Amino acid sequence: MHSVDKANVLETSRLWREVVHRIHDAEFGDVELVDQLVDNSAMQLIRRPAQFDVMVTENMFGDILSDEASML
C-alpha cells in the first residue's frame, strides 16, 4: 500500500502521514506501507504502474492520480 502525500512542504500532509501510520499500525500491520510524495507517485505511475496495488491519498491528489491512471 502506498500512502501519497506532499509531506515535504505541506503541514496537512504531515498530519495525513501521521494518521495513516497510526491506522496502519493499529489495523493493518501485516500490509507493507510505503510513503511516497505525490510528484514521485505521478512519475512512477507512468513509468511502472504495476508496482501499485493500493494507493491512499487525500482528495486533490487522488483526483489527479486517478485521472492519470485512467489514461493508462
C-alpha positions in Angstrom: 0.0 0.0 0.0 1.3 3.4 -1.0 0.4 6.5 1.1 0.7 9.5 -1.2 1.2 13.0 0.2 3.3 16.1 0.0 4.8 16.0 3.5 8.0 17.7 2.4 6.1 21.1 2.0 2.5 20.8 3.4 1.7 20.6 7.1 -1.6 19.0 6.3 0.3 16.2 4.5 2.5 15.7 7.6 -0.7 15.2 9.6 -2.0 12.9 6.9 1.1 10.8 7.2 0.9 10.6 11.0 -2.7 9.5 10.9 -2.1 6.9 8.1 0.8 5.4 10.1 -1.4 5.3 13.3 -4.2 3.5 11.5 -1.8 1.2 9.7 -0.1 0.2 12.9 -3.3 -0.4 14.7 -5.3 -2.2 12.0 -3.2 -3.2 9.0 0.3 -4.1 10.4 0.6 -7.1 8.1 0.4 -4.9 5.0 3.5 -3.2 3.8 3.2 0.6 3.9 5.3 2.9 1.6 5.2 6.7 2.0 5.6 8.4 -1.4 5.5 12.1 -2.4 2.8 12.8 -5.0 5.3 14.1 -7.6 7.2 10.8 -7.5 3.9 8.8 -7.4 2.7 10.6 -10.6 6.0 9.8 -12.4 6.1 6.2 -11.1 2.5 5.6 -12.1 3.5 6.3 -15.7 6.9 4.6 -15.5 5.9 1.3 -13.8 2.1 1.2 -13.0 2.2 -2.5 -11.9 4.1 -1.6 -8.7 0.9 -0.1 -7.3 -1.8 -2.2 -5.7 -3.4 0.2 -3.4 -2.8 4.0 -3.1 -4.3 6.1 -0.3 -4.2 9.8 -0.5 -6.3 12.9 0.1 -8.9 14.1 -2.4 -6.9 16.5 -4.6 -4.0 14.2 -5.2 -6.4 11.3 -5.7 -8.3 13.2 -8.4 -5.1 13.9 -10.2 -3.6 10.4 -9.9 -6.9 8.6 -10.8 -7.2 10.8 -14.0 -3.6 9.9 -14.9 -4.2 6.2 -14.2 -7.4 6.1 -16.2 -5.4 7.1 -19.3 -3.1 4.2 -18.9 
